[in-house]
Amino acid sequence: MSPLCFGNWKLNKSPNETEIFLKEFNDFIDDKYKKAFVFFPQALSAYRFENSGLEWGAQNIYFEKSGAFTGENSAEVLKEMGAKFTLVGHSERRSLFNEVDKTVNLKVKHALDLSLTPIVCIGETLEERESDAVFKTLEKQLDEGLLNVNLDQIIIAYEPVWAIGTGKTASPNEVEEVHDWLRGKISNPKTPLLYGGSVKPENAKDLYSIKDVNGFLVGGASLKPLSFYEIYKNMISS
């Protein structure tokens, strides 16, 4: 399975900043590597990816096609703009916007109906890890979030909540334990499994060398063209 390097920009980068990033990134990346990268810009900057040669996705979609849903993002419109992917169930959506597994399931199904590839994010809090509830938490998120979903068309991203934006990184043993469990849980061996949680160029090689880690969902380090590219270079050198 080819390495995957996905960058979640969260609420960062204006359209002008996005244009500057894309020009700099495209200046030094070889065309043959471009398909390894997927970007998740904020919705208002997404149009800058048109004609960039780089793939992108939505940070969030709503599960209804249209209607009186003020402030939500239309999956149909994002697809029309060129999106091919969408994040679903990111920990910040769960913790800040009360997204629950039932909602995750509706969004995943809606994305698949539109031929968007959902990256389904799962992960435990520090409290859940310290109380030995890691796999109970992850199993619930998978069972309810992926109910009646075709696993051939999704990507799973394991992001321990306590390692997102904190500078903390799960140890290789912790990552390996979870990804080994995930590979046994997900029936399709071709379903990519990403790791996310303070991934940087300095730890990318060691993390990618872990069995069943097929790529990364990167936060802060994806905001700088060189650091994001160096993560990928360290992946393919491992």
C-alpha positions as CSV (number, residue, x, y, z in Angstrom):
1,M,0.0,0.0,0.0
2,S,1.5,3.4,-1.0
3,P,2.2,5.8,1.8
4,L,-0.5,8.5,2.4
5,C,0.1,11.9,3.8
6,F,-3.0,13.9,4.6
7,G,-2.9,17.4,6.0
8,N,-5.7,18.9,8.2
9,W,-5.3,22.7,8.2
10,K,-8.2,23.3,10.6
11,L,-9.2,27.0,10.9
12,N,-6.0,28.2,9.3
13,K,-4.8,29.8,6.0
14,S,-6.8,32.4,4.2
15,P,-7.3,32.1,0.4
16,N,-4.2,34.3,-0.2
17,E,-2.1,32.3,2.3
18,T,-3.4,29.1,0.6
19,E,-2.2,30.3,-2.8
20,I,1.2,31.2,-1.4
21,F,1.5,27.7,0.2
22,L,0.5,25.9,-3.0
23,K,3.0,27.8,-5.1
24,E,5.8,27.1,-2.8
25,F,4.8,23.4,-2.3
26,N,4.5,22.8,-6.1
27,D,7.8,24.5,-6.7
28,F,9.8,21.7,-5.0
29,I,7.6,18.6,-5.1
30,D,8.1,16.1,-7.9
31,D,4.9,15.5,-9.9
32,K,5.1,11.7,-9.2
33,Y,4.7,12.3,-5.5
34,K,1.6,14.5,-5.7
35,K,-1.0,11.8,-5.4
36,A,0.4,10.9,-2.0
37,F,-0.8,14.2,-0.5
38,V,-4.4,15.2,0.3
39,F,-5.1,18.6,1.9
40,F,-8.1,19.6,4.1
41,P,-8.3,23.4,3.9
42,Q,-11.0,25.5,5.6
43,A,-14.0,25.6,3.2
44,L,-13.6,29.3,2.3
45,S,-10.1,28.7,1.0
46,A,-10.8,25.5,-0.9
47,Y,-11.3,27.1,-4.3
48,R,-7.6,27.9,-4.4
49,F,-6.9,24.2,-5.0
50,E,-8.4,24.4,-8.5
51,N,-5.7,23.7,-11.1
52,S,-3.1,23.1,-8.4
53,G,-2.6,19.5,-9.3
54,L,-3.2,18.5,-5.7
55,E,-6.1,16.6,-4.2
56,W,-8.1,18.0,-1.3
57,G,-11.1,17.3,0.8
58,A,-13.6,18.8,3.2
59,Q,-13.0,19.1,7.0
60,N,-16.7,18.6,7.6
61,I,-19.9,18.0,5.7
62,Y,-23.5,17.9,6.6
63,F,-25.5,14.7,6.1
64,E,-28.5,16.4,4.3
65,K,-28.4,17.3,0.7
66,S,-30.0,20.7,1.2
67,G,-32.4,22.6,3.4
68,A,-32.6,25.0,6.3
69,F,-29.3,24.2,7.9
70,T,-27.6,27.5,8.4
71,G,-23.8,27.4,8.6
72,E,-23.4,23.8,7.5
73,N,-21.2,22.7,4.6
74,S,-22.9,21.1,1.6
75,A,-21.1,17.9,0.5
76,E,-22.6,18.3,-3.0
77,V,-21.1,21.8,-3.4
78,L,-17.7,20.8,-2.1
79,K,-17.7,17.9,-4.6
80,E,-18.6,20.3,-7.4
81,M,-15.7,22.4,-6.3
82,G,-13.3,19.4,-6.7
83,A,-13.3,17.7,-3.3
84,K,-12.6,14.0,-3.3
85,F,-12.4,13.3,0.4
86,T,-13.9,14.4,3.7
87,L,-13.0,14.1,7.3
88,V,-15.7,12.6,9.5
89,G,-15.7,12.4,13.3
90,H,-12.6,14.4,14.0
91,S,-12.1,14.7,17.8
92,E,-12.6,18.5,17.6
93,R,-15.9,17.9,15.9
94,R,-16.9,15.5,18.6
95,S,-15.7,17.6,21.6
96,L,-16.5,21.1,20.4
97,F,-19.5,20.5,18.3
98,N,-21.1,17.5,20.0
99,E,-20.8,15.2,17.0
100,V,-21.8,11.7,18.1
101,D,-21.3,8.3,16.4
102,K,-24.8,8.3,15.0
103,T,-24.1,11.6,13.2
104,V,-20.7,10.2,12.0
105,N,-22.6,7.3,10.5
106,L,-25.0,9.6,8.6
107,K,-22.1,11.7,7.3
108,V,-20.1,8.6,6.2
109,K,-23.1,7.2,4.3
110,H,-23.9,10.6,2.7
111,A,-20.2,11.0,1.6
112,L,-20.2,7.5,0.0
113,D,-23.5,8.2,-1.8
114,L,-21.6,11.1,-3.5
115,S,-18.5,9.1,-4.1
116,L,-16.5,11.1,-1.6
117,T,-14.0,9.1,0.3
118,P,-14.6,9.5,4.1
119,I,-11.6,9.5,6.5
120,V,-13.3,8.3,9.7
121,C,-11.5,9.6,12.8
122,I,-11.5,7.6,16.0
123,G,-9.5,8.0,19.2
124,E,-9.6,7.9,23.0
125,T,-9.2,10.7,25.6
126,L,-6.5,10.6,28.2
127,E,-9.1,9.6,30.8
128,E,-10.2,6.7,28.7
129,R,-6.6,5.5,28.2
130,E,-5.8,5.8,31.8
131,S,-8.9,3.8,32.8
132,D,-8.0,1.0,30.3
133,A,-11.0,1.9,28.1
134,V,-9.1,2.4,24.9
135,F,-10.5,-0.5,22.9
136,K,-14.0,-0.3,24.4
137,T,-14.1,3.4,23.2
138,L,-12.7,2.6,19.7
139,E,-15.0,-0.4,19.2
140,K,-18.0,1.7,20.0
141,Q,-16.9,4.4,17.6
142,L,-16.4,1.9,14.9
143,D,-19.5,-0.2,15.5
144,E,-21.8,2.8,15.6
145,G,-20.0,5.1,13.2
146,L,-19.6,2.5,10.5
147,L,-22.9,0.7,10.9
148,N,-24.0,-0.8,7.5
149,V,-21.1,0.9,5.8
150,N,-19.0,-0.7,3.0
151,L,-15.4,-0.7,4.3
152,D,-14.0,-1.0,0.8
153,Q,-14.5,2.7,0.3
154,I,-13.3,4.3,3.6
155,I,-10.1,5.3,5.4
156,I,-9.7,5.0,9.2
157,A,-7.6,7.5,11.1
158,Y,-6.6,6.7,14.6
159,E,-5.9,9.9,16.5
160,P,-5.5,9.6,20.3
161,V,-7.3,12.8,21.5
162,W,-4.6,13.5,24.1
163,A,-1.9,13.7,21.3
164,I,-3.7,16.1,19.0
165,G,-2.2,19.6,19.1
166,T,-0.5,18.9,22.4
167,G,3.0,18.1,21.2
168,K,2.6,14.7,22.8
169,T,2.9,11.6,20.6
170,A,1.7,8.1,21.4
171,S,4.7,5.8,21.8
172,P,5.5,3.3,19.0
173,N,4.2,0.5,21.2
174,E,0.9,2.3,21.8
175,V,0.4,3.0,18.1
176,E,1.4,-0.5,17.1
177,E,-1.0,-2.0,19.7
178,V,-4.0,0.0,18.4
179,H,-3.2,-0.4,14.7
180,D,-2.8,-4.2,15.2
181,W,-6.2,-4.3,16.9
182,L,-7.7,-2.1,14.1
183,R,-6.4,-4.4,11.4
184,G,-8.0,-7.3,13.1
185,K,-11.3,-5.4,13.6
186,I,-11.6,-4.1,10.0
187,S,-12.4,-7.0,7.8
188,N,-11.0,-5.5,4.6
189,P,-7.2,-5.7,4.6
190,K,-7.0,-3.0,2.0
191,T,-8.6,-0.4,4.1
192,P,-5.9,2.2,4.8
193,L,-5.1,3.0,8.5
194,L,-3.7,6.4,9.2
195,Y,-2.1,7.6,12.4
196,G,-2.5,11.2,13.6
197,G,-1.3,13.0,16.7
198,S,1.6,15.5,16.7
199,V,3.3,13.9,13.6
200,K,6.4,15.8,12.6
201,P,9.4,15.2,10.3
202,E,11.4,14.0,13.3
203,N,9.1,11.1,14.2
204,A,7.6,10.3,10.9
205,K,10.1,7.6,10.0
206,D,9.7,5.7,13.2
207,L,5.9,5.9,13.2
208,Y,5.6,4.9,9.6
209,S,7.8,1.8,10.2
210,I,5.1,0.5,12.5
211,K,3.2,-2.4,11.0
212,D,-0.3,-1.4,9.7
213,V,0.5,2.3,9.8
214,N,-0.3,3.2,6.1
215,G,0.1,6.9,6.4
216,F,-0.6,10.0,8.5
217,L,-3.2,12.6,9.2
218,V,-1.1,15.6,10.0
219,G,-2.1,18.8,11.8
220,G,0.3,21.7,12.5
221,A,3.2,20.3,10.5
222,S,1.1,20.3,7.3
223,L,0.9,24.1,7.5
224,K,4.5,24.5,6.3
225,P,5.3,23.3,2.8
226,L,8.8,22.0,3.7
227,S,7.9,20.3,6.9
228,F,4.9,18.5,5.3
229,Y,7.1,17.3,2.4
230,E,9.8,16.2,4.8
231,I,7.3,14.0,6.6
232,Y,6.6,12.2,3.4
233,K,10.3,11.9,2.4
234,N,11.0,10.4,5.8
235,M,8.1,8.0,5.3
236,I,9.4,6.6,2.0
237,S,13.0,6.4,3.4
238,S,11.9,4.1,6.3
